[in-house]
Amino acid sequence: MAELNGDLRVKVSSQELEIFIQKSERQLRKPYPHFIREIISAYNDGRLRIVPTEDQKRELGELYEH
């Protein structure tokens, strides 16, 4: 495993964070920081796919045109 020497800080709503923490620990049975590391690795490897909602497509149009 690579050395864990980077730091990531992201602002999210406290409600969304609480749901994320609960779901990652209940459904995946792992602490949420481990899950975030897996998400980053999957993205970097081209294994992560995010499907936007129709509202997200309208709001962030050019982001999802590719």
C-alpha positions in Angstrom: 0.0 0.0 0.0 1.2 3.5 -0.8 2.2 5.8 2.0 -0.8 7.8 3.3 0.8 11.3 3.3 -1.8 13.4 1.4 -4.7 15.2 2.9 -8.2 15.9 1.4 -10.7 18.4 2.9 -14.1 18.8 1.4 -17.0 20.9 2.6 -20.4 19.0 2.6 -23.6 19.4 4.5 -23.5 17.8 7.9 -26.6 15.8 7.0 -25.0 14.4 3.9 -21.9 13.5 5.8 -23.8 11.7 8.5 -25.7 9.6 6.0 -22.4 8.8 4.2 -20.7 7.7 7.4 -23.6 5.6 8.5 -24.1 3.9 5.1 -20.4 3.2 4.6 -20.0 1.7 8.0 -23.4 -0.2 8.0 -23.4 -1.4 4.4 -19.7 -1.8 3.6 -18.6 -2.6 7.1 -15.6 -0.3 6.9 -14.8 3.2 8.2 -15.7 5.9 5.8 -12.1 7.2 5.3 -11.3 3.7 3.8 -14.2 4.0 1.5 -13.1 7.5 0.3 -9.6 6.1 -0.4 -11.3 3.3 -2.5 -13.3 5.9 -4.4 -10.2 7.9 -5.2 -8.3 4.8 -6.4 -11.2 3.6 -8.5 -11.5 7.1 -10.1 -7.8 7.2 -10.8 -7.9 3.7 -12.3 -10.9 4.5 -14.5 -13.2 2.1 -12.6 -15.6 4.7 -11.1 -18.7 5.8 -12.9 -21.1 8.5 -11.6 -24.5 8.7 -13.1 -25.9 12.2 -12.7 -29.6 12.9 -12.0 -31.5 14.9 -14.5 -31.4 17.9 -12.2 -27.6 17.7 -12.0 -27.4 17.5 -15.8 -29.5 20.7 -16.0 -27.6 22.5 -13.3 -24.1 21.5 -14.3 -24.7 21.1 -18.1 -21.2 21.4 -19.5 -19.7 19.1 -16.8 -21.8 16.2 -18.1 -21.6 16.8 -21.9 -18.4 14.7 -22.4 
